[in-house]
């Protein structure tokens, strides 16, 4: 994650010389989702249609880079809307809508943030606000760093929407819920014309990396049955750092710097699966229970630090629990490798580090092959000179340009392609866009208006 961390450090340095904070954001931390009634699921939630808007407001505090530097947007909104949990039951969650200056309201990017935490207070709608509580030491720093990629999309003139795709319980790895929330967030956005100005006929792209890739990918997989009316709206999905097989991830990250993902994933599933909750309550060894309890009250970075290099799989009384058929069934039910392929109407751009240390590249190779066999158009880039963290930044410019081509009406390739490259930074699309990508990010951090200079 060296490059990713250097970008965060550089951005935080820029914040220290950013534009002065305005009076309307000179206040304390916004209320946590767990104490904010706006996030509460209504008692009559069953009476709302899928994607129906329940309530809306301006964010309690300004949307800000790294929680410190308010963004100069045309407008921002929070929308509470109806969606479905992992089992199809009615629930609600919150959508953040960011409208750039000189917005093209016919183009909407649904950006799924990698929340990767079992605490509902880590939700992107909260974490992206000025002076948001970070959920532990640097808790949401990685989530907040994704604002740099979101800003790049806003400078294209696209309206960006961000669903709290883990829902009101912090259901990390309950990936069908994330897919539902993403699709219903798009429905809510297209129905929000009188609130946000988004055109009801807007074209919509999806983008996400790592945990955000799962939400984006599952949305595409579930779309034909769950939201068939969106077929003509969705123009493509850019998916980076894909995670097709959860059991393989558990084996891969155990005793590594990413071992904390096992703990947060188990707690996230325990938030919605009584079976997993029982395993947590009965199988976790006494000396580790306090560490697991903390996971339910903190965000991604503290989870990673608390379990750094730990043998999490050995923190249970009976290690056979990891291969118990009922537990494996839960993990496979939420793994893309065991789901149907997405429809051919949604083209994909997939980018993955060959050396990815979270999810083996072979799993993504297999997923892409299955999608291609099912008739899905996939442009697949395998990057050698990167790892999981750094490709989030290295691969972003090309992903952005792929999405731009789709929004500009250029057809995706009719067949699949796979390219293994030394580095995506050497791609001509990256070379063309990277200078403006960096300049725009610096301008945003210095308080400049976010959005294209000209519309069109």
C-alpha positions as CSV (number, residue, x, y, z in Angstrom):
1,X,0.0,0.0,0.0
2,X,3.0,2.3,-0.3
3,X,1.7,4.4,-3.2
4,X,-1.7,4.7,-1.7
5,X,-0.3,5.8,1.7
6,X,2.0,8.4,0.0
7,X,-1.0,9.8,-1.8
8,X,-2.9,10.2,1.5
9,X,0.1,11.9,3.1
10,X,0.5,14.3,0.2
11,X,-3.2,15.1,0.3
12,X,-3.2,15.7,4.0
13,X,-0.2,18.0,3.6
14,X,-2.2,20.0,1.0
15,X,-5.1,20.3,3.4
16,X,-2.9,22.3,5.8
17,X,-2.8,25.1,3.2
18,X,-6.3,24.7,1.9
19,X,-8.9,27.3,1.7
20,X,-10.3,28.6,5.0
21,X,-13.1,26.7,6.5
22,X,-16.4,28.6,6.1
23,X,-18.7,29.5,9.0
24,X,-21.4,26.9,8.1
25,X,-19.0,24.0,8.8
26,X,-17.3,25.5,11.9
27,X,-19.1,23.1,14.3
28,X,-18.4,19.8,16.0
29,X,-18.6,16.3,14.5
30,X,-21.9,15.5,12.9
31,X,-24.1,13.0,14.8
32,X,-23.2,9.4,14.4
33,X,-25.6,7.2,12.3
34,X,-26.3,5.2,15.4
35,X,-27.7,8.3,17.1
36,X,-29.2,10.1,14.1
37,X,-32.9,9.4,13.5
38,X,-32.4,10.1,9.7
39,X,-30.7,6.6,9.5
40,X,-33.5,4.8,11.4
41,X,-35.5,2.2,9.4
42,X,-39.2,3.3,9.5
43,X,-41.7,1.0,11.2
44,X,-43.7,1.1,8.0
45,X,-40.8,0.3,5.7
46,X,-42.8,-2.5,4.0
47,X,-45.2,0.1,2.6
48,X,-42.4,1.7,0.5
49,X,-41.6,0.5,-3.0
50,X,-38.0,-0.6,-3.8
51,X,-35.8,2.5,-4.2
52,X,-38.5,4.8,-2.9
53,X,-37.3,8.0,-1.2
54,X,-38.2,8.1,2.5
55,X,-36.5,11.4,3.4
56,X,-33.9,13.8,2.2
57,X,-31.7,16.6,3.6
58,X,-28.4,18.4,3.2
59,X,-25.6,16.6,5.0
60,X,-25.4,17.8,8.6
61,X,-21.8,18.8,7.9
62,X,-20.1,19.6,4.5
63,X,-18.6,16.8,2.4
64,X,-14.9,17.1,3.0
65,X,-11.6,15.6,1.8
66,X,-10.2,13.4,4.6
67,X,-12.8,14.9,6.9
68,X,-10.9,18.2,7.0
69,X,-11.2,20.1,3.8
70,X,-14.8,21.0,2.6
71,X,-15.4,20.4,-1.1
72,X,-16.5,23.3,-3.3
73,X,-19.6,21.6,-4.8
74,X,-22.7,23.0,-6.4
75,X,-24.8,20.9,-3.9
76,X,-24.8,17.8,-1.8
77,X,-27.7,15.7,-0.5
78,X,-28.4,12.7,1.7
79,X,-31.4,10.5,0.7
80,X,-32.9,7.8,2.9
81,X,-34.5,5.1,0.7
82,X,-36.0,1.7,0.8
83,X,-34.0,-1.3,-0.2
84,X,-33.7,-5.1,0.7
85,X,-31.4,-6.9,3.0
86,X,-29.4,-10.0,2.2
87,X,-32.6,-12.2,2.4
88,X,-34.9,-9.9,0.5
89,X,-36.5,-8.3,3.6
90,X,-37.4,-4.6,3.5
91,X,-34.9,-2.2,5.1
92,X,-33.5,1.2,4.3
93,X,-30.2,2.9,3.9
94,X,-28.7,6.3,2.9
95,X,-27.5,7.7,-0.4
96,X,-25.1,10.6,-0.7
97,X,-25.5,12.7,-3.8
98,X,-22.7,15.0,-4.9
99,X,-23.5,17.6,-7.6
100,X,-20.5,19.3,-9.2
101,X,-20.5,22.8,-10.6
102,X,-21.6,22.8,-14.2
103,X,-23.0,19.4,-13.8
104,X,-24.4,17.2,-16.6
105,X,-27.4,15.8,-14.8
106,X,-27.9,13.2,-17.6
107,X,-24.8,11.4,-16.4
108,X,-24.6,9.7,-13.0
109,X,-21.8,7.6,-11.5
110,X,-22.8,5.2,-8.7
111,X,-19.5,5.0,-6.8
112,X,-19.4,2.2,-4.2
113,X,-16.9,3.0,-1.5
114,X,-14.9,0.2,0.3
115,X,-16.3,0.6,3.8
116,X,-15.0,-2.9,4.9
117,X,-16.2,-2.6,8.5
118,X,-18.8,-4.1,10.8
119,X,-19.7,-0.8,12.5
120,X,-22.6,1.1,10.9
121,X,-20.9,4.3,12.1
122,X,-18.3,3.7,9.4
123,X,-20.9,4.4,6.6
124,X,-19.5,6.6,3.7
125,X,-22.4,9.1,4.1
126,X,-21.0,9.8,7.5
127,X,-17.3,9.3,7.0
128,X,-17.1,11.8,4.1
129,X,-18.4,14.7,6.2
130,X,-16.3,17.5,7.7
131,X,-14.9,16.5,11.2
132,X,-16.6,13.0,11.1
133,X,-15.5,10.7,13.9
134,X,-13.0,8.4,12.3
135,X,-14.0,5.3,14.2
136,X,-10.7,4.7,15.9
137,X,-7.2,5.8,15.0
138,X,-7.3,6.7,11.3
139,X,-10.4,4.5,11.2
140,X,-11.9,5.7,7.9
141,X,-8.7,7.1,6.4
142,X,-8.8,4.6,3.5
143,X,-12.5,5.3,2.9
144,X,-11.9,9.0,2.9
145,X,-9.0,8.6,0.5
146,X,-11.4,7.5,-2.1
147,X,-12.6,11.1,-2.3
148,X,-9.7,11.6,-4.7
149,X,-11.2,9.2,-7.2
150,X,-14.7,10.6,-6.7
151,X,-13.4,14.1,-7.3
152,X,-12.0,12.9,-10.6
153,X,-15.5,11.8,-11.6
154,X,-17.0,15.1,-10.5
155,X,-14.5,17.0,-12.7
156,X,-16.0,15.2,-15.6
157,X,-19.3,16.9,-14.8
158,X,-21.0,13.7,-13.6
159,X,-23.3,13.6,-10.6
160,X,-21.8,11.1,-8.2
161,X,-24.0,9.0,-5.9
162,X,-22.6,6.9,-3.0
163,X,-24.8,4.3,-1.3
164,X,-24.2,3.1,2.2
165,X,-24.3,-0.3,0.7
166,X,-23.7,-2.2,3.9
167,X,-27.0,-1.0,5.2
168,X,-28.1,0.1,8.7
169,X,-26.3,-2.8,10.5
170,X,-22.8,-2.6,9.0
171,X,-23.4,-5.9,7.1
172,X,-19.9,-6.3,5.7
173,X,-19.7,-9.2,3.3
174,X,-23.4,-9.6,3.1
175,X,-22.9,-8.8,-0.5
176,X,-26.4,-9.4,-1.9
177,X,-27.5,-6.6,0.4
178,X,-24.8,-4.4,-1.1
179,X,-26.0,-5.2,-4.6
180,X,-29.6,-4.4,-3.6
181,X,-28.6,-1.1,-2.0
182,X,-26.6,-0.1,-5.0
183,X,-29.5,-0.8,-7.4
184,X,-32.0,0.9,-5.1
185,X,-29.7,3.8,-4.7
186,X,-29.8,4.3,-8.5
187,X,-33.5,4.0,-8.5
188,X,-33.7,6.7,-5.7
189,X,-31.3,8.9,-7.6
190,X,-33.3,8.7,-10.8
191,X,-36.5,9.5,-8.8
192,X,-34.9,12.5,-7.1
193,X,-35.2,15.1,-9.9
194,X,-37.2,17.6,-7.8
195,X,-34.5,17.3,-5.1
196,X,-31.2,16.9,-6.9
197,X,-31.9,17.9,-10.5
198,X,-30.8,14.4,-11.7
199,X,-32.7,13.6,-14.9
200,X,-35.0,10.6,-14.6
201,X,-33.6,9.3,-17.9
202,X,-29.9,9.7,-16.9
203,X,-27.4,7.2,-17.9
204,X,-25.7,5.5,-15.0
205,X,-22.2,3.9,-14.6
206,X,-20.9,2.0,-11.7
207,X,-17.4,2.0,-10.2
208,X,-15.8,0.4,-7.1
209,X,-12.5,-0.9,-5.8
210,X,-12.0,-3.9,-3.5
211,X,-15.0,-3.9,-1.1
212,X,-16.6,-1.4,-3.4
213,X,-16.0,-3.7,-6.3
214,X,-18.1,-6.4,-4.6
215,X,-21.1,-4.0,-4.3
216,X,-20.8,-2.9,-7.9
217,X,-20.3,-6.4,-9.3
218,X,-23.2,-7.8,-7.3
219,X,-25.5,-5.0,-8.4
220,X,-24.7,-6.0,-12.0
221,X,-25.3,-9.7,-11.3
222,X,-28.7,-9.0,-9.5
223,X,-30.0,-6.3,-11.9
224,X,-32.0,-8.5,-14.4
225,X,-34.2,-9.9,-11.7
226,X,-34.1,-7.2,-9.0
227,X,-34.2,-4.1,-11.1
228,X,-35.1,-5.0,-14.7
229,X,-36.2,-1.5,-15.5
230,X,-32.6,-0.2,-15.1
231,X,-31.4,-2.3,-18.2
232,X,-31.4,0.8,-20.5
233,X,-29.9,3.1,-17.8
234,X,-26.8,1.2,-17.0
235,X,-23.9,1.9,-19.3
236,X,-21.1,-0.2,-17.7
237,X,-19.2,-1.2,-14.6
238,X,-15.5,-0.5,-13.7
239,X,-14.4,-3.1,-11.2
240,X,-11.0,-3.0,-9.5
241,X,-9.3,-5.2,-6.9
242,X,-12.1,-7.8,-7.4
243,X,-12.9,-10.3,-4.6
244,X,-14.7,-13.3,-6.2
245,X,-14.1,-16.0,-3.6
246,X,-14.5,-15.2,0.2
247,X,-13.2,-18.6,1.5
248,X,-10.0,-18.1,-0.6
249,X,-9.5,-14.6,0.8
250,X,-9.7,-16.0,4.4
251,X,-6.9,-18.4,3.6
252,X,-4.9,-15.8,1.7
253,X,-4.9,-13.0,4.3
254,X,-4.6,-15.0,7.5
255,X,-1.3,-14.1,9.2
256,X,-0.7,-11.2,6.8
257,X,-1.1,-7.4,7.2
258,X,-4.7,-7.8,6.0
259,X,-5.7,-10.5,8.6
260,X,-8.1,-8.0,10.2
261,X,-10.4,-8.4,7.2
262,X,-11.3,-11.9,8.5
263,X,-12.4,-10.4,11.9
264,X,-14.4,-7.5,10.3
265,X,-15.9,-9.9,7.7
266,X,-17.0,-12.4,10.4
267,X,-18.5,-9.6,12.5
268,X,-20.2,-8.1,9.5
269,X,-21.9,-11.4,8.6
270,X,-22.7,-11.9,12.3
271,X,-24.7,-8.7,12.2
272,X,-27.2,-10.3,9.9
273,X,-26.7,-14.1,10.2
274,X,-27.7,-15.6,13.6
275,X,-25.7,-18.7,12.7
276,X,-22.5,-16.6,12.4
277,X,-23.4,-14.7,15.5
278,X,-23.6,-18.0,17.4
279,X,-20.2,-19.0,16.1
280,X,-18.7,-15.7,17.3
281,X,-20.3,-16.1,20.8
282,X,-19.4,-19.7,21.3
283,X,-16.2,-20.4,19.3
284,X,-14.0,-17.3,19.8
285,X,-11.5,-18.1,22.5
286,X,-11.9,-16.1,25.7
287,X,-8.5,-14.3,25.3
288,X,-9.6,-12.9,21.9
289,X,-13.2,-11.9,22.6
290,X,-12.4,-8.4,23.6
291,X,-10.5,-7.8,20.3
292,X,-13.5,-9.1,18.4
293,X,-15.9,-6.9,20.5
294,X,-13.8,-3.9,19.4
295,X,-14.3,-4.7,15.7
296,X,-18.0,-4.0,16.1
297,X,-17.2,-0.5,17.3
298,X,-14.4,0.7,15.0
299,X,-13.6,1.1,11.3
300,X,-11.2,-0.4,8.8
301,X,-7.8,0.9,9.8
302,X,-8.0,0.0,13.5
303,X,-9.3,-3.5,12.5
304,X,-6.2,-3.9,10.3
305,X,-3.8,-2.7,13.1
306,X,-5.4,-4.8,15.8
307,X,-5.0,-8.0,13.9
308,X,-1.8,-7.2,12.0
309,X,-0.1,-10.5,11.0
310,X,-2.4,-12.4,13.4
311,X,-3.4,-16.0,12.9
312,X,-7.1,-15.2,13.1
313,X,-8.2,-18.7,12.0
314,X,-6.6,-20.1,15.2
315,X,-8.6,-17.7,17.5
316,X,-11.5,-20.2,17.7
317,X,-11.9,-23.3,19.9
318,X,-12.4,-25.6,17.0
319,X,-10.7,-24.6,13.7
320,X,-13.0,-27.0,11.8
321,X,-15.6,-24.2,12.0
322,X,-14.0,-22.6,9.0
323,X,-14.9,-25.7,6.9
324,X,-18.3,-26.4,8.4
325,X,-20.8,-26.9,5.6
326,X,-23.3,-24.4,7.0
327,X,-20.6,-21.7,7.4
328,X,-19.1,-22.5,4.0
329,X,-22.6,-22.2,2.5
330,X,-22.9,-18.6,3.9
331,X,-19.5,-17.6,2.5
332,X,-20.3,-19.1,-0.9
333,X,-23.7,-17.5,-1.0
334,X,-22.0,-14.1,-0.8
335,X,-19.2,-15.0,-3.2
336,X,-19.4,-13.9,-6.9
337,X,-17.7,-17.1,-8.0
338,X,-20.8,-19.0,-7.0
339,X,-23.4,-16.6,-8.5
340,X,-24.8,-16.3,-12.0
341,X,-23.0,-14.1,-14.5
342,X,-24.2,-10.5,-15.0
343,X,-26.3,-9.7,-18.1
344,X,-24.5,-9.0,-21.4
345,X,-26.2,-5.6,-21.5
346,X,-23.6,-4.3,-18.9
347,X,-20.0,-4.2,-20.2
348,X,-17.2,-4.5,-17.7
349,X,-13.8,-3.0,-17.2
350,X,-11.9,-5.2,-14.7
351,X,-8.4,-4.3,-13.3
352,X,-6.5,-6.5,-10.9
353,X,-2.9,-6.7,-9.6
354,X,-1.2,-9.9,-10.5
355,X,0.4,-9.8,-7.1
356,X,-2.8,-9.0,-5.2
357,X,-2.3,-10.2,-1.6
358,X,-5.9,-10.0,-0.6
359,X,-7.7,-12.0,-3.3
360,X,-5.6,-14.2,-5.6
361,X,-5.5,-13.1,-9.2
362,X,-6.4,-16.6,-10.3
363,X,-9.8,-16.1,-8.8
364,X,-10.4,-13.0,-10.9
365,X,-9.0,-14.8,-14.0
366,X,-11.6,-17.5,-13.5
367,X,-14.4,-15.0,-12.9
368,X,-13.6,-13.1,-16.1
369,X,-13.4,-16.3,-18.0
370,X,-16.9,-17.4,-16.8
371,X,-18.3,-14.0,-17.6
372,X,-16.9,-14.1,-21.1
373,X,-18.3,-17.5,-21.7
374,X,-21.7,-16.2,-20.7
375,X,-21.5,-13.4,-23.4
376,X,-20.5,-10.5,-21.2
377,X,-18.1,-7.9,-22.7
378,X,-15.1,-7.7,-20.4
379,X,-11.9,-5.6,-20.9
380,X,-9.5,-7.1,-18.3
381,X,-6.2,-5.5,-17.3
382,X,-3.8,-7.5,-15.2
383,X,-1.2,-5.2,-13.6
384,X,2.2,-6.6,-12.6
385,X,4.0,-3.6,-10.9
386,X,1.4,-3.1,-8.2
387,X,-0.4,-4.8,-5.3
388,X,-3.9,-4.5,-3.8
389,X,-3.5,-1.1,-2.2
390,X,-1.5,0.7,-4.9
391,X,-3.6,-0.4,-7.8
392,X,-6.5,1.5,-6.4
393,X,-4.6,4.7,-7.4
394,X,-2.6,3.3,-10.3
395,X,-5.6,1.8,-12.1
396,X,-8.0,4.7,-11.5
397,X,-7.2,6.9,-14.5
398,X,-7.7,4.1,-17.0
399,X,-11.0,3.1,-15.3
400,X,-12.1,6.7,-15.4
401,X,-11.4,7.0,-19.1
402,X,-13.2,3.7,-19.8
403,X,-16.3,5.1,-18.0
404,X,-15.9,8.4,-19.9
405,X,-16.1,6.5,-23.2
406,X,-19.2,4.8,-22.1
407,X,-20.9,8.0,-21.0
408,X,-19.8,9.6,-24.3
409,X,-21.7,7.0,-26.2
410,X,-18.7,4.9,-27.4
411,X,-19.6,1.3,-27.6
412,X,-17.6,-1.2,-25.5
413,X,-15.8,-4.0,-27.3
414,X,-18.2,-6.7,-28.5
415,X,-15.8,-9.4,-27.3
416,X,-13.6,-10.0,-24.3
417,X,-9.9,-9.0,-24.0
418,X,-7.2,-9.7,-21.4
419,X,-4.0,-7.7,-21.2
420,X,-1.2,-8.2,-18.8
421,X,0.8,-5.0,-18.4
422,X,3.9,-4.0,-16.5
423,X,2.0,-1.0,-15.1
424,X,-1.3,0.7,-15.9
425,X,0.6,4.0,-15.4
426,X,2.3,3.3,-18.8
427,X,-1.0,3.0,-20.6
428,X,-1.7,5.8,-23.1
429,X,-5.1,6.5,-21.5
430,X,-3.4,6.9,-18.1
431,X,-0.7,9.1,-19.5
432,X,-3.3,11.4,-21.2
433,X,-5.5,11.8,-18.1
434,X,-3.0,11.6,-15.2
435,X,-1.7,15.2,-15.3
436,X,-5.3,16.7,-15.1
437,X,-6.2,14.0,-12.6
438,X,-3.5,15.3,-10.2
439,X,-4.1,19.0,-10.9
440,X,-7.8,18.6,-10.3
441,X,-7.2,16.8,-7.0
442,X,-4.8,19.6,-5.9
443,X,-7.3,22.3,-7.0
444,X,-10.1,20.6,-5.0
445,X,-7.9,20.4,-1.9
446,X,-7.1,24.1,-2.2
447,X,-10.7,25.1,-2.3
448,X,-11.3,25.4,-6.1
449,X,-14.7,24.8,-7.6
450,X,-15.2,21.1,-8.4
451,X,-16.6,20.5,-11.8
452,X,-15.8,21.0,-15.5
453,X,-14.9,24.5,-16.8
454,X,-17.3,23.9,-19.7
455,X,-20.4,21.8,-20.0
456,X,-20.2,19.1,-22.6
